[in-house]
Amino acid sequence: MDAKGELVRTVMLQNQGVLELNTRELPAGLYLLTVAGASFSTKLTVQR
C-alpha cells in the first residue's frame, strides 16, 4: 500500500523463499509491505 493506504500491487508467491520485488515502476515515496498469512509488515522507502 502507498502512504495514502491505497493498494498498489499484489504478488502471489508460488513457493516459500526469497521474493525479489521490482520497484522500478513505483514512484518515489513510502510504502507498507504486508505478507498475508503471516504477522509481518514493514515500511519500504523508494528513492529516485
C-alpha positions in Angstrom: 0.0 0.0 0.0 1.1 3.5 -0.5 1.2 6.3 2.1 -2.5 7.0 1.4 -3.5 3.4 2.3 -4.3 2.6 -1.4 -3.4 -0.9 -2.7 -0.6 -0.5 -5.2 0.3 -4.1 -6.0 -0.5 -7.7 -5.1 2.0 -10.5 -5.6 1.2 -14.2 -5.2 4.1 -16.4 -4.0 4.5 -19.7 -5.7 6.7 -21.2 -3.1 8.4 -20.3 0.1 11.7 -18.5 -0.1 13.0 -15.1 -1.3 10.9 -12.7 -3.2 12.6 -10.1 -5.4 10.4 -7.0 -5.6 10.9 -4.8 -8.6 10.3 -1.2 -7.6 11.2 0.5 -10.9 7.5 1.1 -11.7 6.8 2.7 -8.3 7.0 6.4 -7.8 9.3 7.6 -5.0 7.6 7.5 -1.7 6.8 5.5 1.4 5.0 2.1 1.1 3.8 -0.6 3.5 4.7 -4.1 2.6 2.4 -6.8 4.2 2.6 -10.5 3.9 -0.8 -12.2 4.1 -1.0 -15.3 6.3 1.9 -14.1 8.4 2.3 -11.5 11.0 4.7 -9.4 9.0 4.7 -5.9 7.7 7.5 -3.4 7.1 7.9 0.1 5.6 9.6 0.4 2.2 11.0 3.7 1.0 11.5 4.1 -2.7 14.0 6.9 -3.6 14.9 8.2 -7.0 
